[in-house]
Amino acid sequence: MRAKLLLLTIIALAPLNSHAITTQVIGGQTSVLFGNGALDALGLEISSVTPNIWGDLGPNSVLFGINPRNAIDPALSTTFEYDSDNFSPFSGGIEHSGRIAFNDGAIVVGDFTIRAADGRPDGTSGFVVESTFGLAAILFDIANPIIEAFPNSLTIAADILVSPELAGALSAEQLAGADAGMALVVAKSLAIPLPAVGWLFLGGLCAFIPKIRRRVSA
């Protein structure tokens, strides 16, 4: 009798996790428009970019394709994923390949990661744009994001602010937090249904039912 009661309880609870979905970013592009005189204030002038990087948002705009989840080394693979219902929890990073040279190559940044980071300044979202090539540092904090997250797409429009790290590297600490322009992420994503934990547990339990019955009948 106890075995039957346990089995009925598990059957009642099993469907609770059957609709869980995680969504993985699998491609797309990120555009960045440097504005508000930020580059001039930082003493930076774009001198060259890798091919096909110039963007279509206006002067001083650049566009980077989002790396796939199985990028070929040395490119980093995108690992960003999120709950498709409310964008939380999320984890991983959105990776990009491509480089920008400033001031005739005196400063080079590139192979950018968008990710969450701890300990960011007040008034920011906690997401950052980080260079992993050349000047390897967090370049911008992302602020005021507008996020539209769906099972098949993710769009993020946000302001970018000069990070304390970039300001310090350029000996322009007074410009930390200055508005440097905007970023637009238009990503393709793929919804992945998670295993129904309850049903998997039930399947494993079925193997023990004959043993339970023998013990009860004994």
ABEGO torsion letter per residue (X at the ends): XAAAAAAAAAAAAAAAAAABBBBBBAEEBBBBBBBGGAAAAAGBBBABBBBGABBAAEBGBBBBBBBBAABBOABBBBABBBBAAAGOBBBEBBBBBEBBBBGGGABBBEGBBBBBBBGBBBGBAGBBBBBABEBBBBABBBBGBBBBBBAABBBBBBBBBBBAAAAAAAGBAAABGBBAEBBBBBBBBBBBBBBBAAAAAAAAAAAAAAAAAAAAAX
